[in-house]
Amino acid sequence: MTRDDPLQQLLAEIGACRICRDATSGKPLPHEPRPVVRVSSTARLLVASQAPGVKVHASGLPFDDRSGDRLRDWMGVDAETFYDTTRIAFAPMGFCFPGYDAAGSDLPPRRECRRAWHDRLFALLPQVETVLTVGGYAQDYHLARFGLASKKRAMTEVVRGWRDYAGANPRIIPLPHPSWRNTGWLKRNPWFEEQVAPYLRARIAAILAP
């Protein structure tokens, strides 16, 4: 990549971002920001999730935790393929770990992040053919971005309607978050692993084929 490559320039700006700590109108991020975003000009598959957890904040690798094991199983890929940025891109709705709420759960993605970076970033990724929207925050943003649905639909409703987006360009595949906290959701909604997961694996195999 050349130094004047617009995507690399933007990634450098994102890597130096401190908006949520130093220039926010709300409560500042309680720790040093560490944006976790991995994209390239060749990746045709984008994983759009919520925000890094504390383990990902420490390692800098997306889904470097038990939820990543489940997501890779859903996708039918190994870790080497999963982290090949030339083939698979990662851009969560919040690039930094947002911290914990009073109950010890992860806070929502920081709004400053989306406002500052997301429209600019995705404008530089026209080659993306399929977007995996992991969780409600990513689904709200990306479905609205392509005019596919109104915002604020329940996550289960969006995932259940996965066929509605199969013909979109780029194709959207809505997923629940693969957190182990969602094991109960998967048991209550067996249609996901019976219908959506096989479709997901077939689509990804087609995208990643030589």
C-alpha positions as CSV (number, residue, x, y, z in Angstrom):
1,M,0.0,0.0,0.0
2,T,1.2,3.5,-0.8
3,R,1.2,6.2,1.9
4,D,-1.5,8.1,-0.1
5,D,-3.9,5.2,-0.1
6,P,-7.2,6.6,1.3
7,L,-8.1,3.4,3.2
8,Q,-4.8,3.2,4.9
9,Q,-4.9,6.9,5.7
10,L,-8.3,6.5,7.3
11,L,-7.2,3.4,9.3
12,A,-4.3,5.4,10.6
13,E,-6.8,8.1,11.8
14,I,-9.0,5.5,13.4
15,G,-6.0,4.0,15.2
16,A,-5.2,7.3,16.7
17,C,-8.8,8.2,17.7
18,R,-9.4,9.4,21.2
19,I,-12.8,11.0,20.7
20,C,-14.6,8.9,23.3
21,R,-12.1,9.7,25.9
22,D,-11.0,13.2,25.2
23,A,-13.6,14.9,23.1
24,T,-17.0,13.4,24.1
25,S,-20.1,15.3,25.3
26,G,-21.0,12.3,27.5
27,K,-19.1,10.2,30.0
28,P,-15.5,9.7,28.9
29,L,-14.2,6.2,28.2
30,P,-12.7,5.0,31.5
31,H,-9.6,3.5,29.9
32,E,-7.1,4.1,27.1
33,P,-8.8,3.6,23.7
34,R,-7.6,0.7,21.5
35,P,-9.6,0.7,18.3
36,V,-10.0,-2.9,16.9
37,V,-10.8,-2.8,13.2
38,R,-9.3,-5.0,10.5
39,V,-10.2,-4.3,6.9
40,S,-8.6,-4.4,3.5
41,S,-9.4,-3.4,-0.1
42,T,-9.7,-7.1,-1.1
43,A,-11.9,-8.6,1.6
44,R,-15.3,-9.5,0.1
45,L,-16.8,-10.6,3.4
46,L,-17.3,-8.1,6.3
47,V,-18.1,-9.1,9.9
48,A,-19.9,-6.2,11.5
49,S,-20.5,-6.8,15.2
50,Q,-21.1,-4.7,18.4
51,A,-17.9,-3.8,20.1
52,P,-14.8,-5.5,21.4
53,G,-14.9,-7.2,24.8
54,V,-12.2,-6.9,27.4
55,K,-10.2,-9.9,26.1
56,V,-10.3,-8.4,22.5
57,H,-9.2,-5.1,24.0
58,A,-6.2,-6.8,25.4
59,S,-5.2,-8.8,22.3
60,G,-6.3,-6.5,19.5
61,L,-7.8,-9.5,17.6
62,P,-11.6,-9.5,16.9
63,F,-13.5,-12.3,18.5
64,D,-10.4,-13.6,20.4
65,D,-12.7,-15.3,23.0
66,R,-15.2,-18.1,23.3
67,S,-17.7,-16.2,21.2
68,G,-15.2,-16.3,18.4
69,D,-15.1,-20.1,18.6
70,R,-18.9,-20.2,18.1
71,L,-18.8,-17.7,15.3
72,R,-16.2,-19.6,13.4
73,D,-18.2,-22.8,13.8
74,W,-21.3,-21.0,12.4
75,M,-19.2,-19.7,9.5
76,G,-17.4,-23.0,8.9
77,V,-13.9,-21.5,8.8
78,D,-10.7,-22.1,10.8
79,A,-8.8,-19.4,12.7
80,E,-6.2,-19.0,10.0
81,T,-8.9,-18.1,7.4
82,F,-10.9,-16.1,10.0
83,Y,-8.0,-13.8,10.6
84,D,-6.8,-13.4,7.0
85,T,-7.7,-9.8,6.5
86,T,-7.2,-10.0,2.8
87,R,-10.3,-12.2,2.8
88,I,-12.4,-11.3,5.8
89,A,-12.8,-7.8,7.2
90,F,-13.9,-6.8,10.7
91,A,-15.5,-3.5,11.6
92,P,-17.7,-3.4,14.8
93,M,-20.1,-0.6,15.5
94,G,-17.8,0.6,18.3
95,F,-14.1,0.1,17.6
96,C,-13.1,0.2,21.3
97,F,-14.1,-1.8,24.4
98,P,-16.8,0.4,25.9
99,G,-16.4,-0.7,29.5
100,Y,-18.9,-2.2,31.9
101,D,-22.2,-1.1,33.4
102,A,-23.1,-1.3,37.1
103,A,-24.2,-5.0,36.6
104,G,-20.9,-6.0,35.1
105,S,-22.1,-6.3,31.5
106,D,-20.5,-4.7,28.5
107,L,-21.8,-1.2,27.7
108,P,-23.3,-0.5,24.3
109,P,-21.0,0.7,21.5
110,R,-19.9,4.3,21.8
111,R,-22.1,6.6,19.5
112,E,-19.1,8.9,18.8
113,C,-17.4,6.0,16.9
114,R,-20.2,5.5,14.4
115,R,-20.7,9.2,13.8
116,A,-17.0,9.9,13.2
117,W,-15.9,6.9,11.2
118,H,-18.4,4.4,9.9
119,D,-19.9,6.1,6.8
120,R,-16.4,7.1,5.7
121,L,-15.0,3.6,6.2
122,F,-17.6,1.7,4.4
123,A,-17.5,4.1,1.5
124,L,-13.9,2.9,1.0
125,L,-15.0,-0.8,0.9
126,P,-17.0,-1.1,-2.3
127,Q,-15.7,-4.6,-3.0
128,V,-17.6,-6.1,0.0
129,E,-20.2,-8.6,-1.3
130,T,-21.6,-10.0,2.0
131,V,-22.0,-8.4,5.4
132,L,-22.6,-10.5,8.6
133,T,-24.5,-8.2,10.9
134,V,-23.8,-9.6,14.4
135,G,-26.3,-8.3,16.9
136,G,-28.9,-5.6,16.9
137,Y,-26.6,-2.5,16.7
138,A,-24.9,-3.7,13.5
139,Q,-28.3,-4.8,12.1
140,D,-29.9,-1.4,12.7
141,Y,-27.0,0.5,11.0
142,H,-26.3,-1.7,8.0
143,L,-29.9,-2.5,7.1
144,A,-30.7,1.2,7.3
145,R,-27.6,2.0,5.3
146,F,-28.9,-0.1,2.4
147,G,-32.5,0.9,2.8
148,L,-33.5,-2.7,3.6
149,A,-35.5,-2.1,6.8
150,S,-36.5,0.5,9.3
151,K,-34.4,0.8,12.5
152,K,-35.3,-0.6,15.9
153,R,-36.7,-4.0,14.9
154,A,-36.1,-6.7,17.4
155,M,-33.0,-8.7,16.8
156,T,-34.9,-12.0,16.7
157,E,-37.3,-10.6,14.1
158,V,-34.4,-9.5,11.9
159,V,-32.6,-12.8,12.1
160,R,-35.8,-14.8,11.5
161,G,-36.3,-12.7,8.3
162,W,-32.9,-13.6,6.9
163,R,-34.4,-14.7,3.5
164,D,-35.5,-11.1,3.0
165,Y,-31.9,-10.0,2.5
166,A,-30.5,-13.0,0.5
167,G,-30.9,-11.1,-2.8
168,A,-29.5,-7.8,-1.6
169,N,-26.3,-6.3,-2.9
170,P,-24.3,-6.5,-0.8
171,R,-26.0,-9.5,0.8
172,I,-26.8,-9.1,4.4
173,I,-26.8,-12.1,6.7
174,P,-28.2,-11.2,10.2
175,L,-26.9,-13.2,13.1
176,P,-27.4,-13.2,16.9
177,H,-24.3,-12.4,18.9
178,P,-22.3,-15.7,19.4
179,S,-21.7,-15.0,23.1
180,W,-22.2,-18.0,25.3
181,R,-24.8,-15.9,27.1
182,N,-27.0,-16.5,24.1
183,T,-27.1,-20.2,24.5
184,G,-30.6,-20.0,25.8
185,W,-31.7,-18.0,22.8
186,L,-30.3,-20.7,20.5
187,K,-32.2,-23.4,22.4
188,R,-35.4,-21.4,22.1
189,N,-34.8,-20.7,18.4
190,P,-33.6,-24.0,16.9
191,W,-34.5,-22.8,13.4
192,F,-31.3,-20.7,13.5
193,E,-28.9,-23.6,13.5
194,E,-31.2,-25.7,11.3
195,Q,-31.7,-23.0,8.5
196,V,-29.5,-20.0,8.9
197,A,-26.2,-21.6,9.8
198,P,-26.1,-24.0,6.8
199,Y,-27.0,-21.0,4.5
200,L,-24.2,-19.0,6.2
201,R,-21.6,-21.7,5.7
202,A,-22.5,-22.2,2.0
203,R,-22.4,-18.5,1.3
204,I,-19.0,-18.0,3.0
205,A,-17.6,-21.1,1.2
206,A,-18.6,-19.5,-2.1
207,I,-17.1,-16.2,-1.3
208,L,-13.8,-17.6,0.0
209,A,-13.4,-20.1,-2.8
210,P,-10.3,-19.5,-5.0
